Amino acid sequence: MLNQYSRNLLGKFLSLYQSSDQISIAILSEIILFTYGINRVLRLVVEPNFSNEIKRTLFNENLYFSSGKLYEAIKDNGWSSISNKPIDNKMRTKVLLVLGNELSDVEDCYKNELNGDFRISGKYFNYPDCCINSYPAISSSQEKWANSLIENSGPGPYPCWANRLATGWGGACFSGELFPCSLHCENAIAIGRKTYNCLLDIGFKKLSREFLQQSLNPLIVHKNGKIEKVLDSQKYKNNIIKFFK
């Protein structure tokens, strides 16, 4: 159960989530795991003004912050990459904001995340080793990351608990921003189940149902990497990717 401090903290995060589209529903999973003490830090990539708003909102919550400028490249199909240097003039200037309860964790995670050392920063998000090790292959696919993930996963249907594909059409993902090594990965699935159980534990039954509905929704991954939510199953028939609870 959440203590009163954690409930107040979660309430402030939810207020920030409601006030801006810069916190995605996938990040909401990460926020739940952080406020429950399961994840040691929380990482956000946001506009400079919103970074300042987050710091003001959480000023009295005994949290440590590390933040600085980075550059984000937005690709097709929900893929984005970050860099500590502008590679071209199409990259957007953002702020990398890392917060947590221990200053050493926050500073070390921030440093390694900014420098692209995902093997170290991933540990602070409780990402499984198997998923961390598979990330370079998925990231090298960029806008075709979904095709790569399906290839790694083998035949479906797939458990819904680590359905990162749903974020490609704007849906929720219980395992947050984690790119699982496979949609069948038991370690990634365990993270998703933790989020679901946390939502139930704090009484967010409606939100848990919404997460579940979106994670179970069938979808299509096209050859160009585009992810499409299936609304008419008769339209695609044999190409539909399905999920189960």
One Martini backbone bead per residue (centre of mass of N, CA, C, O) as a GRO file, in nm:
protein
  245
    1MET     BB    1   0.099   0.034   0.017
    2LEU     BB    2   0.046   0.363   0.021
    3ASN     BB    3   0.155   0.628   0.153
    4GLN     BB    4   0.095   0.957   0.199
    5TYR     BB    5   0.334   1.065   0.045
    6SER     BB    6   0.291   0.895  -0.217
    7ARG     BB    7   0.006   1.000  -0.273
    8ASN     BB    8   0.083   1.296  -0.308
    9LEU     BB    9   0.285   1.251  -0.535
   10LEU     BB   10   0.091   1.118  -0.734
   11GLY     BB   11  -0.107   1.355  -0.749
   12LYS     BB   12   0.098   1.550  -0.883
   13PHE     BB   13   0.154   1.381  -1.132
   14LEU     BB   14  -0.141   1.371  -1.235
   15SER     BB   15  -0.164   1.674  -1.273
   16LEU     BB   16   0.057   1.692  -1.488
   17TYR     BB   17  -0.070   1.493  -1.687
   18GLN     BB   18  -0.339   1.662  -1.728
   19SER     BB   19  -0.182   1.943  -1.824
   20SER     BB   20  -0.015   1.751  -2.034
   21ASP     BB   21   0.127   1.593  -2.338
   22GLN     BB   22   0.430   1.522  -2.225
   23ILE     BB   23   0.279   1.292  -2.073
   24SER     BB   24   0.248   0.983  -2.126
   25ILE     BB   25   0.097   0.680  -2.074
   26ALA     BB   26   0.369   0.531  -2.048
   27ILE     BB   27   0.483   0.714  -1.819
   28LEU     BB   28   0.268   0.642  -1.609
   29SER     BB   29   0.392   0.371  -1.539
   30GLU     BB   30   0.658   0.488  -1.426
   31ILE     BB   31   0.527   0.654  -1.201
   32ILE     BB   32   0.402   0.425  -1.043
   33LEU     BB   33   0.675   0.271  -0.987
   34PHE     BB   34   0.809   0.509  -0.839
   35THR     BB   35   0.600   0.567  -0.608
   36TYR     BB   36   0.636   0.257  -0.506
   37GLY     BB   37   0.964   0.193  -0.519
   38ILE     BB   38   1.059   0.017  -0.767
   39ASN     BB   39   1.179   0.268  -0.887
   40ARG     BB   40   1.453   0.486  -0.839
   41VAL     BB   41   1.374   0.643  -1.104
   42LEU     BB   42   1.289   0.930  -1.316
   43ARG     BB   43   1.228   0.985  -1.667
   44LEU     BB   44   1.233   1.293  -1.865
   45VAL     BB   45   1.115   1.438  -2.184
   46VAL     BB   46   1.106   1.793  -2.216
   47GLU     BB   47   1.020   2.096  -2.199
   48PRO     BB   48   1.154   2.355  -2.033
   49ASN     BB   49   0.891   2.467  -1.899
   50PHE     BB   50   0.796   2.188  -1.785
   51SER     BB   51   1.038   2.130  -1.611
   52ASN     BB   52   0.987   2.371  -1.419
   53GLU     BB   53   0.704   2.279  -1.328
   54ILE     BB   54   0.790   2.017  -1.196
   55LYS     BB   55   0.981   2.141  -0.986
   56ARG     BB   56   0.768   2.319  -0.848
   57THR     BB   57   0.562   2.094  -0.771
   58LEU     BB   58   0.818   1.909  -0.624
   59PHE     BB   59   0.985   2.082  -0.417
   60ASN     BB   60   0.852   1.944  -0.127
   61GLU     BB   61   0.940   1.608  -0.186
   62ASN     BB   62   1.239   1.512  -0.140
   63LEU     BB   63   1.386   1.560  -0.419
   64TYR     BB   64   1.600   1.488  -0.684
   65PHE     BB   65   1.776   1.675  -0.948
   66SER     BB   66   1.847   1.631  -1.305
   67SER     BB   67   1.940   1.869  -1.566
   68GLY     BB   68   1.932   1.906  -1.937
   69LYS     BB   69   2.032   1.939  -2.244
   70LEU     BB   70   1.877   1.813  -2.545
   71TYR     BB   71   1.829   1.603  -2.843
   72GLU     BB   72   1.549   1.545  -3.067
   73ALA     BB   73   1.443   1.279  -3.282
   74ILE     BB   74   1.173   1.246  -3.507
   75LYS     BB   75   1.007   0.977  -3.616
   76ASP     BB   76   0.843   0.734  -3.733
   77ASN     BB   77   0.629   0.533  -3.550
   78GLY     BB   78   0.721   0.642  -3.251
   79TRP     BB   79   1.016   0.736  -3.301
   80SER     BB   80   1.297   0.826  -3.085
   81SER     BB   81   1.595   1.031  -3.039
   82ILE     BB   82   1.887   1.099  -2.842
   83SER     BB   83   2.117   1.384  -2.776
   84ASN     BB   84   2.399   1.587  -2.667
   85LYS     BB   85   2.396   1.654  -2.982
   86PRO     BB   86   2.357   1.820  -3.273
   87ILE     BB   87   2.318   1.662  -3.582
   88ASP     BB   88   2.075   1.844  -3.675
   89ASN     BB   89   1.824   2.091  -3.760
   90LYS     BB   90   1.574   1.881  -3.673
   91MET     BB   91   1.632   1.901  -3.390
   92ARG     BB   92   1.509   1.908  -3.064
   93THR     BB   93   1.488   2.099  -2.783
   94LYS     BB   94   1.545   1.958  -2.464
   95VAL     BB   95   1.479   1.796  -2.144
   96LEU     BB   96   1.659   1.619  -1.910
   97LEU     BB   97   1.480   1.450  -1.643
   98VAL     BB   98   1.596   1.350  -1.321
   99LEU     BB   99   1.442   1.162  -1.049
  100GLY     BB  100   1.485   1.118  -0.681
  101ASN     BB  101   1.592   1.001  -0.352
  102GLU     BB  102   1.892   0.975  -0.469
  103LEU     BB  103   2.155   1.152  -0.571
  104SER     BB  104   2.340   0.932  -0.696
  105ASP     BB  105   2.128   0.813  -0.885
  106VAL     BB  106   2.054   1.066  -1.044
  107GLU     BB  107   2.339   1.144  -1.150
  108ASP     BB  108   2.413   0.873  -1.286
  109CYS     BB  109   2.173   0.846  -1.473
  110TYR     BB  110   2.200   1.112  -1.621
  111LYS     BB  111   2.484   1.074  -1.736
  112ASN     BB  112   2.424   0.804  -1.895
  113GLU     BB  113   2.183   0.900  -2.059
  114LEU     BB  114   2.324   1.140  -2.203
  115ASN     BB  115   2.568   0.938  -2.313
  116GLY     BB  116   2.420   0.652  -2.397
  117ASP     BB  117   2.431   0.448  -2.137
  118PHE     BB  118   2.190   0.213  -2.120
  119ARG     BB  119   2.310  -0.014  -1.933
  120ILE     BB  120   2.299   0.169  -1.679
  121SER     BB  121   2.028   0.327  -1.684
  122GLY     BB  122   1.842   0.072  -1.703
  123LYS     BB  123   1.882  -0.018  -1.404
  124TYR     BB  124   1.712   0.225  -1.278
  125PHE     BB  125   1.441   0.096  -1.436
  126ASN     BB  126   1.443  -0.224  -1.416
  127TYR     BB  127   1.571  -0.349  -1.655
  128PRO     BB  128   1.631  -0.618  -1.818
  129ASP     BB  129   1.901  -0.766  -1.951
  130CYS     BB  130   1.771  -0.881  -2.210
  131CYS     BB  131   1.658  -0.600  -2.301
  132ILE     BB  132   1.916  -0.437  -2.302
  133ASN     BB  133   2.072  -0.626  -2.510
  134SER     BB  134   1.841  -0.582  -2.746
  135TYR     BB  135   1.824  -0.274  -2.811
  136PRO     BB  136   2.019  -0.217  -3.053
  137ALA     BB  137   1.852  -0.373  -3.266
  138ILE     BB  138   1.594  -0.202  -3.238
  139SER     BB  139   1.718   0.089  -3.274
  140SER     BB  140   1.835   0.036  -3.566
  141SER     BB  141   1.536   0.037  -3.694
  142GLN     BB  142   1.360   0.251  -3.579
  143GLU     BB  143   1.071   0.290  -3.758
  144LYS     BB  144   1.107  -0.053  -3.748
  145TRP     BB  145   1.080  -0.164  -3.450
  146ALA     BB  146   0.826  -0.345  -3.468
  147ASN     BB  147   0.938  -0.555  -3.662
  148SER     BB  148   1.167  -0.645  -3.477
  149LEU     BB  149   0.993  -0.735  -3.236
  150ILE     BB  150   0.831  -0.951  -3.386
  151GLU     BB  151   1.071  -1.120  -3.475
  152ASN     BB  152   1.169  -1.180  -3.176
  153SER     BB  153   0.878  -1.314  -3.078
  154GLY     BB  154   0.726  -1.456  -3.276
  155PRO     BB  155   0.454  -1.613  -3.237
  156GLY     BB  156   0.127  -1.574  -3.184
  157PRO     BB  157  -0.006  -1.473  -2.935
  158TYR     BB  158   0.022  -1.213  -2.682
  159PRO     BB  159   0.099  -1.074  -2.413
  160CYS     BB  160  -0.009  -0.759  -2.270
  161TRP     BB  161   0.215  -0.655  -2.049
  162ALA     BB  162   0.449  -0.582  -2.302
  163ASN     BB  163   0.290  -0.379  -2.513
  164ARG     BB  164   0.468  -0.161  -2.700
  165LEU     BB  165   0.297  -0.133  -2.963
  166ALA     BB  166   0.061   0.049  -2.854
  167THR     BB  167   0.228   0.322  -2.865
  168GLY     BB  168   0.212   0.355  -3.184
  169TRP     BB  169  -0.117   0.447  -3.143
  170GLY     BB  170  -0.140   0.570  -2.828
  171GLY     BB  171  -0.115   0.362  -2.617
  172ALA     BB  172  -0.081   0.152  -2.361
  173CYS     BB  173   0.184   0.043  -2.117
  174PHE     BB  174   0.271  -0.140  -1.847
  175SER     BB  175   0.604  -0.125  -1.912
  176GLY     BB  176   0.628   0.133  -2.056
  177GLU     BB  177   0.944   0.219  -2.214
  178LEU     BB  178   1.000  -0.061  -2.260
  179PHE     BB  179   1.198  -0.276  -2.465
  180PRO     BB  180   1.144  -0.575  -2.537
  181CYS     BB  181   1.288  -0.863  -2.650
  182SER     BB  182   0.993  -0.979  -2.601
  183LEU     BB  183   0.651  -1.046  -2.578
  184HIS     BB  184   0.740  -1.317  -2.397
  185CYS     BB  185   0.884  -1.183  -2.169
  186GLU     BB  186   0.888  -1.246  -1.834
  187ASN     BB  187   1.024  -0.987  -1.721
  188ALA     BB  188   0.839  -0.780  -1.863
  189ILE     BB  189   0.571  -0.895  -1.762
  190ALA     BB  190   0.624  -0.844  -1.459
  191ILE     BB  191   0.615  -0.536  -1.482
  192GLY     BB  192   0.325  -0.510  -1.588
  193ARG     BB  193   0.190  -0.649  -1.345
  194LYS     BB  194   0.278  -0.446  -1.134
  195THR     BB  195   0.122  -0.209  -1.245
  196TYR     BB  196  -0.158  -0.335  -1.226
  197ASN     BB  197  -0.148  -0.389  -0.916
  198CYS     BB  198  -0.106  -0.094  -0.834
  199LEU     BB  199  -0.369   0.018  -0.948
  200LEU     BB  200  -0.550  -0.159  -0.769
  201ASP     BB  201  -0.432  -0.080  -0.487
  202ILE     BB  202  -0.519   0.242  -0.533
  203GLY     BB  203  -0.811   0.230  -0.695
  204PHE     BB  204  -0.757   0.225  -1.028
  205LYS     BB  205  -0.981   0.067  -1.203
  206LYS     BB  206  -1.036   0.236  -1.458
  207LEU     BB  207  -0.740   0.259  -1.552
  208SER     BB  208  -0.681  -0.044  -1.566
  209ARG     BB  209  -0.894  -0.100  -1.788
  210GLU     BB  210  -0.772   0.087  -2.000
  211PHE     BB  211  -0.502  -0.046  -2.022
  212LEU     BB  212  -0.609  -0.327  -2.095
  213GLN     BB  213  -0.766  -0.256  -2.347
  214GLN     BB  214  -0.522  -0.137  -2.508
  215SER     BB  215  -0.332  -0.394  -2.479
  216LEU     BB  216  -0.558  -0.590  -2.629
  217ASN     BB  217  -0.560  -0.452  -2.886
  218PRO     BB  218  -0.558  -0.498  -3.194
  219LEU     BB  219  -0.303  -0.513  -3.463
  220ILE     BB  220  -0.090  -0.350  -3.708
  221VAL     BB  221   0.214  -0.425  -3.894
  222HIS     BB  222   0.377  -0.273  -4.122
  223LYS     BB  223   0.643  -0.272  -4.339
  224ASN     BB  224   0.708   0.044  -4.249
  225GLY     BB  225   0.612   0.032  -3.919
  226LYS     BB  226   0.329   0.081  -3.897
  227ILE     BB  227   0.081   0.137  -3.644
  228GLU     BB  228  -0.246  -0.024  -3.622
  229LYS     BB  229  -0.551  -0.001  -3.511
  230VAL     BB  230  -0.813  -0.228  -3.473
  231LEU     BB  231  -1.160  -0.187  -3.587
  232ASP     BB  232  -1.162  -0.394  -3.849
  233SER     BB  233  -1.122  -0.731  -3.887
  234GLN     BB  234  -1.213  -0.767  -4.196
  235LYS     BB  235  -0.985  -0.596  -4.335
  236TYR     BB  236  -0.726  -0.807  -4.251
  237LYS     BB  237  -0.741  -1.073  -4.088
  238ASN     BB  238  -0.435  -1.242  -4.105
  239ASN     BB  239  -0.263  -0.966  -3.988
  240ILE     BB  240  -0.340  -0.990  -3.700
  241ILE     BB  241  -0.251  -0.880  -3.377
  242LYS     BB  242  -0.266  -1.058  -3.072
  243PHE     BB  243  -0.399  -1.056  -2.731
  244PHE     BB  244  -0.350  -1.154  -2.381
  245LYS     BB  245  -0.407  -1.206  -2.022
   0.00000   0.00000   0.00000
